[in-house]
Structure formats: C-alpha cells, structure tokens
Amino acid sequence: MYDLLYKKITETISVTEEEFNFCKTLFLPKKLRKRQYLLQEGDVSKYTAFVSKGIIRSYTVDNKGTEHILQFAFEGWWIADLYSFLTDEPSIYNMEALEDCELLLITKPSWDSLLQKVPAFERYFRILIQNNLIATQRRLMGTLSETAEEKYTNLLHNFPGCLQRLPQHMIASYLGITRETLSRIRSQMATRK
Amino acid sequence: MAANKTIAIITAGGGEVVAIANALVQQNYRLLLVLKDSTTSAKILTLVGGGAPHADLEIIECVKDGCWEADMIFIDIPDDAVKEVVEMIKEVATQKIVFSMSGYKSKIDGKGSLRNLLPHSKVVRAINPPGLLGTFIEGDDQEAVQTIYNILKTAGYHPTIASQVPEIKTS
C-alpha cells in the first residue's frame, strides 16, 4: 500500500525506516470506486491525496454547466486544492475517481506534524510545490500561446498512456478545445505518420 | 454538495446494528455492512433501508476491503473476535474514526482495548458507567468524539460525552 509512496519520496529525499514508519501512521488509506468523489465544490478540501492506484481528475463547472478539467492525477501523483487545504475555505473544484482508486490521504494537522517531526519532508513538499508551480505556469502559457495541436502533443509527452485511460471528451476538456477539434487533430496527425 | 461519507459497520448481525444502520442511511451516509454470514446479510438487507428507498447500502464480506473503502468504521462484534478483526484492519484504519458500538458490553480494557490495539486510529467507544443510564461515549480525539456524538444524536439517540460528566472516570 505504501510502496509507491516510499519510492516517490525517496526519489527526492532520504528518510530512515523509522521516519517513514512514522509518516505511515499519519495517512488515511482510502479506496474510491470509479465515479466517486474525493471532493465536491463547496466542501473544504480536508486532505491532500497521494494516488497509489487509479486516476483522479479535478474540474470546475461553469455557469453554463460546462466542465473544465484542471488536472489529472495518475499513480504516484499528489492532488489537492491547495488553497482550500491551507486556508480552510470551501473549494471551487470537484475531484472524481475516473477508475477504482487507492489513495493515501493526509490532513493539514497531520501534514504539519510530519513537517515538524521529520524536517526532510519540508524539503520534499517544497520541491513538490515548486514543481507544481512550474507545471501550472507552463499550463497557463500553453493555454495562452500554443496551438491546439501543440497542446495535444505536449499532453501525450507529459502523460504517456493517457489515451488508453482517458475518454476523448475529457482530454478535449483538459486541453480547452472541443471534441471535434481534438478529433480533427488526431486524424491529421495519423495521416502524417 | 458534500461528498457522501462511507461508514463500514463490522457486525455479527445482532444488537443495535439494524437500528443504527437505518438511522445512518437516512443521514445519507453510504453504508458497507461487513458480514460473513450470508443468511444474516440477506435478513439485514431486508430490514435496512426500508424507509429510504435510495439507501446506499452494500453487504461486503472482506473486512479489510470494507474498512479500506470507509471513512469511518463502526465495530459491533464480541470481545473474542476483536483481536482477529484488528489484525485485518489496522493497516487501513489509520487516522480513521473507529467507533466501538459494543464498548459498553466489552470486558476488554487496558492493553487489549481497541484504543491500544489501534493506536493510530481515532477510537471512540460507547460506555455504560455504573449507576448511570444512557449512551455515553468517550475517546482521546475530541473531534472524533464530537463527530460520533452528532451522528448518534441525529440518529435519534441521546448520547452524552463522558468527559462532560464529572461523575464518570474514564481510563
């Protein structure tokens, strides 16, 4: 249950067995079935989640009822609404399991306790947040300046295997394009091969 | 709209389980009744959810899977089964509220108590102090105690938080 978490953590920092055992006592293991929610709009995001198995998507719904996908979190990824998690304010996002999922959840008090008692985790989460900031900036720049085809190519590069696991309409929503545009790009790319 | 919380109830099928399960489904909790005996399961399914046709209720045989999926765990089993159940769930019960419904009937205390067997869970138990009538609940994590208090109260019980009653000495 904790093998992937250990692998991901030790890719970035060194922790002793004792430190990792302490870390394990702070997580709440949770299984979600496909289409169940980890978070719904209006709730406070009480947890940061590590995805051990499955995929979670976070999305918002605009006033026309259209969904906008912000993030997919695959195995080995973390997902949270950091604003809600850190401020205790209600979230504007929904987080839904796209497959049966196994998650490791940590609350803010447990997270604080982990950072305080094992300072190496300060470094781990700092790097994680740094990487998240870079990814967010890249995604923003991509949205502003890339063509639909460039966005799609980047998606395939950043999420290898996503085509097999994500429905077309969700990929289109994540890229901010229509299903028809996505379909056209895919046929054009297939013709060029 | 809040995401529905899932409660796993590990039960042998007797006692208060039907009443409490009915009360929980009315509160829109998703219920996983962890039961190994299929005859009892079928009987309970007919008794629970009658007043709530869209009750989200499922019988599950695997104790570990049921508790892994749950946000909270309610335990209503005899003393002699507790240790075996704890062995199965301890890895997936960390940081979860574990409510010992039959705590007041339990003779297990000290080292063998649920609180000691599940040190990383938020154990709340029902107690029945000598000379006092009613449902009393106690636990180390005050937020967990309050959560159980709210659930029981909404379910129509009249719980009292033991630490708020000076006459009660809890271990």
Interface residues (C-beta under 8 A of the other chain):
Chain A: M1 K24 T25 L26 F27 L28 P29 K30 K31 L32 R33 Q36 Y37 L38 L39 Q40 E41 G42 D43 E102 L105 T107 S110
Chain B: M1 A2 A3 N4 D65 W68 E69 D71 E91 V92 T94 Q95 K96 H120
